[in-house]
Amino acid sequence: MARTDIQADARRAFDVLKSGGSAILPMDVGYSLIGGSTPSLIRIFDAKQRAEHKLNAMIGDNTMSEDLHDLTPEQRDVVNCLTKERGLPLGIIAPAHLDHPLIEALDEEGLRRSTRDGTVCMLLNAGAFHAEISRLSREECHPLFGSSANRTMQGTKFRVEDIEPEIRDVADVIVDYGLRKYHLYEKSSTLLDLSEMKVVRVGSCYELITDALELEFGISLRKAA
């Protein structure tokens, strides 16, 4: 049986996404259903039966975030501490430079579905495959957005075979890397609103994130109402 080839698999998936398709991709925090165009994102929304007010999250890395997000030095230090020093996956919500080429590449509908009040949610540090496809997205200036590969409110999926058939059917390519790293949490990434320093969603590694912020910065996170 052939070994996985992360670079080749990411290239194959990215080419599909860049051509406007959609893909189920292996992140450490569960499988994601990602779109490479507004029509693909609309198909994803319809398949997931996702509420209209829900937003897409962006696939990215620290380098992309440093260019795209408008963070204070203190906020950037928090992100770097959690993702680079502690090696934790994290979804961040923060003000963005809407004139960044990756955001300007979105059409009006894509922008509406993927930003709110000038902020962009971005998943960081979700494994080797995530890092490679984020690099391709950044270097080739083609934004990737999406959400968990599951029907809305049916729980994050950590094996491809657990993903509902109607969700698998919407994907033009599926990259199956087996059971994902943080399956014991049974949750996707923790989402942190950096502007208000509050947890929008409790997810994988939440207790490690809160402990690190208390120890390193004296920050006691609060949960969104």
N, C-alpha and C positions, 0 to 999 in steps of 0.2 A: 504494500500500500504506500502511495506517495506521501511524503512529508508535506506539511503545509508550507506554502511559500507566501509570506505576508506581502512582500513587495509586488509579486505577480498578481496575487488575489486583489490587493488594493487597486492596482492599475486596472485590472479587468472591471472591477466594480465602478471605479471612478469614470472610466470611459463610458459606461452605460449611463451613469448619472449626468455626465457632461453633455450627453446627447439628449437629455431631457427625461430619462427614465427614472425608475425607483429601485431601491435595493434594501434587502434585509442584511444588516451588518453586525458582526460580533464585537460588542463592547464589553469591558469587564463588568459593567453594571447591568448587563442584560442585552438582548438583541434589540436593535433599533431599526425602524423603517424610515429610510431617508429618501428625500426627493432632490432631483437636480434641476427642477423647473417649477414654475407656478402650476401648470397643469398636473404634474406628478404630485405636488403637495395637495392639490384639491382631491385627486383620486385617493390619496392616503387618508385625508380627512373623512371622505365618504365611506371608505372601507372600515375605518376605525369607529365610525359613528360618533365622531368627536364633536363636542359642543363648539359652536361658531366662535365663542370668545376665547377659546384655548389657543395658545400661541405655539409656533414651532420653536425648537431649540436649534442653535447653530452648532455644527461640528467644527472644533477648532483646537488650537494648541496655545501655549503661553506666548509664543512669538506673535501669533495672529491677534491674541487678546491685547498684547502690549501696543499694537498698532491701532486696533479698532476701538477698544474701550477707553473711555476718558476717566481714568482713576487717579486719585491722589497717591503720593508716594506711600502713605500708610496703608491704603487699600491694596496697592500692588504688593506690598510686603506681606500682607495677609494671604493673598493668593499664592505668592511664591513659597511662603512657609508651608501651606497646606499641600500644594501640588508638587513642588520641587523638593523641598526638604523632607516632608513627611510622606510623600509619594501617594497621596490620597486622591481619589476621583472627586470631582467637584463640578457642579453646575453653578455658574455665576450669572447674576443679573445685575447689569450696570449700564450707565449712560454710554452711548456709543457715538463715534464720529460718523454721522449719517452720510458724509461726503466720502467715506472710505470706498475704494473701488469695489470691494466685495459687497457692500450695501448698495452702492449705485448700480450694481449689476442686476438687482431685483427690479421687477416691474411694480406698478402701483399695488396690484393685488398681493403680490408676494411680500411687499413691504408691510402691508396692512396685517398680514397673517403672521409676520415674523418679528415685528417690533411693537413696542408700546411706550408711548410718552418718551420717545427718544432712547429707550433701553433695548438691549439685545441680551438674550439668554444664551450662554455658550457652555457646552460640555467640555471640560478639560481633563486630561490625564486618565483616560479610560482604557488604557492598554496599548499594546504594540500595534495592533491593526488600526486602532483609532488614531495613533500618532502618525502612521504612514499615510492614511487617507486625508488627515488634516494637512499634512505637508503638501500633498498634491493639490488640495483645494487652495491653499495659500499661494503656492508657487505658480499655479495656472490661473489664479484669480477667478475661480468658479465656486460660488458659495453653495454649501450643502446644509439643508435644514431637515428636521423631522422630529420624531418622537419614538416612544417605545413601540416595538412590534407586537401589538396586542389590540384587541378591541377595548374601547374606553371602559375603564373601571374594572377590567378583568385581570389585572395584575401583570407585572413584568414577567417576561418569559426568558428563561435562562438556557433552554434547549430549543432548537429549531422545531423538533417534533411536537413541542407543546404550543407552538404558535397556531392560532386558529386558521383553518383552511382559507377563509376569505381574506385574511391578511397575507398569507403566503401567495395567494393568487394575484395580488396587486403588484408584487415585486417582479421586476424584469430579471433580477439576478439575486441569488441567495448565497451568502458565504457562511458555511456551517463549520464552526470551530468547536463544536461540542459544548459541554457544560461550561458556563461562564464563571469567572473568578469569584464574584461576590454573591453567588446563589444563596448562601445561607441567610443573607439579609432579606431575601424575597422582595427586594425593593430596588428601584432604579437609583440614580444619583441623588444625593442631598442637594437642594437648591438654596443658594445663599444670596440674598439681596444685599449687595455691598453698600448701597447708598444709606440704608437704614440699619445695616448689620443685623438682619433678622433672617430666620430660617423660613423659607416659603414652603419647602417640602422636606420632611424628614425621610432620609433614604439611607443608602449604603454608607457605612463608616461614620454615621452621624455622631456616635459617642466619641470616636477618635478625633473628629473635627472639633467638637465642642471642648474636649479636653485640651487639645493643642492650642486653641485660641485663649482659653483661660490661663494656661501655663505660660505661653509666649507673650501674650498681649494684655492679659487681665480683662479680656472681653468675655462677658457672659451673654451668650446669644439668647435672643427671645424668638419665640415662634409667632408667625403671622396668625392673626385672628381668623 
